[in-house]
Amino acid sequence: MIHVTEPAAEQIRRAAILGGTEGLALRLAVRPLPDGSLDYGMGFDIPKEDDIRAEMHGITLVVAPHFQSILNDLTLDYVEITEGDFRFIFQNPNDASHAP
């Protein structure tokens, strides 16, 4: 299961409002890199019939079935990296570069 923190969900809701994409799901995707680490992507999209869906903190997440196992146990958070610099981060124990 994918977990989205409340700060991440709040920022996703804000982005949807600003981008005029309210009502669309947030699609998560991943691309394995040669070193075994993972490159993550996300964007608003219309769910497909075979998508894995989850509702959390008022947002709908969708993942293509072939990404389900690699994104299982992922946490999507929104944190302040340095003062005033906020970013989404992906914490995934299935990622070779994951450091708790």
N, C-alpha and C positions, 0 to 999 in steps of 0.2 A: 504494500500500500504506500502511496505517496502522501507525505504530510506537508501542509502549507502552514507556515506560522501566521498569526494574526497580522503582524506588520507587513508581511508579504502580501497577504490577501487584501489589506487596505490599499497598498500601492497598486495592486492589480485592478482593483475597483476604480481608483483614481485614473489610471491609464486608460481604462475602457471608456470612462466618461469623457476624458480629454480627446481621445481618438475617435469618438463616435461609434465605438464598437460594443456598447452595452448590449447585453443579451447574448453575446457570442461566448463560446467556451474558450478557455485558455488551453492551447495545445502545447504539450511538452514533447520534445524529441531529443535524440542523442545520436552522436556520431563517434564511433570508436576511432582513436588516433593510433598511429603506428607504435607509439611507446606504451600503449595499454591504457592511457588516460582517456577521458571522455570529453567531448565538446558538446555543450548543451545549447538547445535553442527553444524558444517559446514565442508564441504569437496567438492572436485571437483568430478563431476559425469556427466554421460550422461543423458540428460533429458528424462523423460518418457512421453508418449503420454498425460496423464492426468495431468501433472504438471502445476502449475500456474507459468508463466514465466514473468520476467521483465528485461529490459535492462536499465543499469544505468552506466554512466561514463565508457563505453566500456567493461563492464562485463555483463554476463547473470546470473541472479539469478533464481533458481527454488525452488519451495516449493510444497510438496505434498498437495493435496486439503484439507485433514483433519487437516493441520496445519494453513491454511489460516486465520481463524478468530483469533486465538491466536497470530499470528505474524503480524496482521494488525496494522499499525502505528509504527512498530519496526524501530529503527534507529541503524544501525551497524556503529560503529566508530572505529578508530584506534588512540589511545592516549598514551601519556607518563604518566604513573602512578607515577613513581618516576624517578629521573634522570637516563636516559639511559635504562629504563624498559618500553618498548612499548607493548601494548596489544590491542586486539580487545575487545570492550565492546558492550553490547547489551542493549539499552535503550528501554524498552517496557512498555507502560502504562497498558498493560494487565497482567503484572507480579505483583503478590502480594508484591514482595520485591522492586518494582520500586520506586525510589526517584529522582524526577527531579533535 
